[in-house]
């Protein structure tokens, strides 16, 4: 059975920055080795699809709102709900913090609420 990993990062491809490039390279290489990856990220604009697969990596974009802080709060809420609902589907979670509260909090809350 393949290892299943959830990755939480505030922005992901096609948004390009140093953290996004590194996380994408890690995820892509793990997917090539048979890992099943799901990236949970914030949907920054409506032209980005809510879900897609990029280089074998499932990407779910959550929490769209035109106001940044509302978008972050929605993404936080939706990430925790998704991780709780799918708690038996992941063997590991990787949180890539670019902002302490909004990036690490969903992982912590999901861990606390699922035991």
C-alpha positions as CSV (number, residue, x, y, z in Angstrom):
1,X,0.0,0.0,0.0
2,X,1.3,3.5,-0.9
3,X,2.0,6.0,1.8
4,X,-0.6,8.9,1.8
5,X,0.6,12.4,2.6
6,X,-1.3,15.7,3.1
7,X,0.7,18.8,2.5
8,X,-0.6,22.2,3.8
9,X,0.9,25.3,2.2
10,X,-0.7,28.8,1.9
11,X,0.1,29.1,-1.9
12,X,0.9,26.4,-4.4
13,X,1.4,26.2,-8.2
14,X,0.8,28.1,-10.4
15,X,1.8,30.7,-7.8
16,X,5.6,30.5,-7.9
17,X,7.9,31.3,-5.1
18,X,10.8,29.6,-3.3
19,X,8.6,27.6,-0.9
20,X,6.2,26.6,-3.7
21,X,9.0,25.4,-5.9
22,X,10.6,23.3,-3.2
23,X,7.3,21.8,-2.0
24,X,6.4,21.0,-5.6
25,X,9.7,19.2,-6.2
26,X,9.3,17.2,-3.0
27,X,5.7,16.3,-3.8
28,X,6.5,15.4,-7.5
29,X,9.4,13.2,-6.5
30,X,7.4,11.4,-3.8
31,X,4.5,10.9,-6.3
32,X,7.0,9.4,-8.8
33,X,8.0,6.9,-6.0
34,X,4.4,5.8,-5.4
35,X,3.3,8.1,-2.6
36,X,-0.2,9.5,-2.8
37,X,0.0,13.3,-2.3
38,X,-2.7,15.8,-1.6
39,X,-1.8,19.5,-1.3
40,X,-4.3,21.7,0.6
41,X,-3.7,25.3,-0.3
42,X,-5.6,28.6,-0.5
43,X,-7.6,29.5,-3.6
44,X,-6.3,33.0,-4.3
45,X,-8.4,33.7,-7.4
46,X,-11.5,32.3,-9.0
47,X,-9.7,31.5,-12.2
48,X,-7.7,28.8,-10.4
49,X,-9.6,25.5,-10.3
50,X,-10.7,24.3,-6.9
51,X,-9.1,20.9,-7.6
52,X,-6.7,19.6,-10.1
53,X,-3.7,17.2,-10.5
54,X,-0.3,18.7,-11.2
55,X,2.5,16.2,-12.0
56,X,0.8,13.4,-10.2
57,X,-0.1,15.5,-7.1
58,X,-3.7,16.2,-6.2
59,X,-4.2,19.9,-5.4
60,X,-7.2,21.2,-3.5
61,X,-7.6,25.0,-3.3
62,X,-9.8,26.1,-0.4
63,X,-11.3,29.3,1.1
64,X,-11.6,31.7,-1.8
65,X,-12.6,35.3,-0.8
66,X,-11.4,38.5,-2.4
67,X,-10.4,39.8,1.1
68,X,-7.1,38.2,2.1
69,X,-7.8,37.8,5.8
70,X,-11.3,36.3,5.1
71,X,-9.7,34.0,2.6
72,X,-7.1,32.8,5.1
73,X,-9.8,32.1,7.8
74,X,-12.0,30.3,5.3
75,X,-9.0,28.2,4.1
76,X,-8.2,27.4,7.8
77,X,-11.8,26.3,8.5
78,X,-12.1,24.2,5.3
79,X,-8.6,22.6,5.7
80,X,-9.5,21.5,9.3
81,X,-12.9,20.1,8.1
82,X,-11.3,18.3,5.2
83,X,-8.6,16.7,7.4
84,X,-11.2,15.7,10.0
85,X,-13.4,14.2,7.3
86,X,-10.5,12.3,5.7
87,X,-8.5,11.5,8.8
88,X,-8.1,7.8,8.0
89,X,-6.9,8.6,4.5
90,X,-3.5,10.0,5.4
91,X,-0.4,8.5,7.0
92,X,1.4,11.8,7.5
93,X,0.9,15.5,7.2
94,X,3.4,18.1,6.3
95,X,2.7,21.8,7.1
96,X,4.9,24.3,5.4
97,X,4.6,27.4,7.5
98,X,4.9,30.8,5.7
99,X,2.6,32.3,8.4
100,X,2.6,30.8,11.8
101,X,-1.1,30.8,12.7
102,X,-2.8,30.2,9.4
103,X,-0.4,27.5,8.1
104,X,0.3,25.5,11.3
105,X,-3.0,25.8,13.0
106,X,-5.0,23.6,10.6
107,X,-2.6,20.7,11.1
108,X,-2.6,21.1,14.9
109,X,-6.4,21.4,15.1
110,X,-6.9,18.3,12.8
111,X,-4.4,16.3,14.9
112,X,-6.1,17.3,18.2
113,X,-9.6,16.6,16.9
114,X,-8.8,13.2,15.3
115,X,-6.6,11.7,18.1
